[in-house]
Amino acid sequence: MSQFNEVILLKYGEIVLKGLNKSYFENLLLNDIRKRIKKYGQFDVSRAQSTVYIVPKDIAAESNFEMVFNECRKVFGIVSCCRAACVEKSMEKILDTITKYTYEKLEEVKTFKVEAKRSDKQFPYDSPTISKECGSILLRKHPRLKVNVKAPETVVMVEVRDYAAYIHCGSESGEGGLPCGSAGKGLLLLSGGIDSPVAGYRMARRGLTIDALHFESYPYTSLQAKEKVIDLAQIMTDYCGDINLNIISVTHIQEELKNKCREEYFTLLLRRFMMKIAEKTAIRYGCGAIITGESVGQVASQTIPALTVTNNAVKSIPVIRPLIADDKEEIVKYARHIGTFETSILPYEDCCTVFTPKHPVTKPVLENILNEENKLDVETLIADAIETRSHIKLERK
């Protein structure tokens, strides 16, 4: 446990721009933080001056302080996080604490600077004076240190706020974005690949609560492929919160396509079925949009003409493609960040690999697609698929 009165300071970003709606976003943010950290002990969580303050209230909370800090870095809506010593607003207390609290950090570096922020204008020392006094005492404590105001290895911060002063050695970045649930709910088409979990994460970061829909093709795809998707959804909850995962079989649709439609249109026809089923599922569960992991040109079904044909299948809600302009390297970087990459590359095929045409059409004409679709009893096939739906609720651990 720390010998200091240590707290966590979380700064939020674009929430400050929300005007009269600001308190709505702040309350969602605080609720998410409280839900995340309650398993670690008792904490006081409050807000003031565009900052969330987390104060441990029992031994368990103090013992788990580092884990709580790491958890807070995953909260959408937070742009920076720091551990700070909370001290009485007097120069004597600040100078006494700053030498002790920063000692180990400053022993590891050669250059530093002190920055001070005084939001409490009643405090008798201005920011330059606070910086000068603190810098002087730190130089006396660490004679080998040098001040570097342009590119220091460590920045020691002193923030004099309304109720206390806070001392820390800089912040770590948070996730940014908007609080979970602040922008409604979206239905993510979750395959077993790299892209779709990242798409869900990106939209959750913009405030959407995520439900997910996975299409399976058992027995053409294995039970391991299904378990892989469940594992991916579980990993996503670490950032996105609880996820309702729906699983629907499209095996009978694929068999009908194979028997009655031209092979080169197979993938696009299947995509249209998926979008129609997704639209009905989204409306049933109150989702205001469909989210996919598509990126322009990545595969044959993701050319602009192909996406136009796919979009035509959805009539009443938007289709959001947050990765549309990303290349694979960027998507992989996100996948590694959220922890889904290693699971995504496990060698279990998803339904899109079943009956894949040798030469899929890349510049489809909508009229030709509709002519192929008219060979099928579309509504019955969709209804039969929806009847296979199973549901799994995955909660953040």
Number of C-alpha atoms within 10 A of each C-alpha: 11 10 8 13 13 22 21 25 22 27 22 25 17 13 21 14 9 12 8 7 11 13 13 13 21 23 15 18 24 18 14 18 21 18 11 19 21 12 13 17 17 17 19 11 16 13 16 10 11 13 18 21 17 24 20 22 12 12 12 15 21 21 15 16 24 13 12 22 20 13 15 25 21 21 27 24 27 25 21 20 23 21 21 23 24 22 21 14 19 14 17 9 12 22 18 13 19 23 19 13 19 16 14 10 11 21 12 10 14 15 17 23 23 23 20 20 17 19 14 16 12 9 15 13 15 16 18 13 12 22 19 14 15 23 21 14 14 22 15 11 15 15 8 11 17 14 17 15 13 8 11 16 15 19 19 22 21 25 21 27 17 15 11 14 22 27 24 21 23 16 17 14 14 22 18 21 21 27 30 27 21 18 17 16 22 27 30 28 23 28 26 28 22 23 23 26 30 28 26 31 24 19 25 27 24 20 24 25 25 27 26 26 26 24 25 23 24 16 8 14 18 15 13 13 21 22 13 22 26 21 16 24 29 22 21 25 18 19 22 29 22 19 19 17 23 21 20 21 20 24 19 15 22 20 14 14 22 16 10 12 19 13 18 16 23 20 23 22 25 19 19 20 24 23 22 21 23 25 23 16 19 22 15 9 13 13 21 19 21 25 27 24 22 22 22 18 16 13 12 18 26 18 19 16 17 23 21 16 23 24 16 12 17 20 11 11 13 14 20 18 19 19 23 16 12 13 13 14 9 11 21 15 12 20 22 13 11 17 17 23 21 11 17 21 12 13 12 17 20 22 23 17 12 15 15 15 15 8 10 17 19 18 15 20 13 15 10 11 19 12 11 17 19 11 12 15 11 13 12 10 16 18 12 15 20 18 10 12 15 13 12 13 13 18 16 16 11
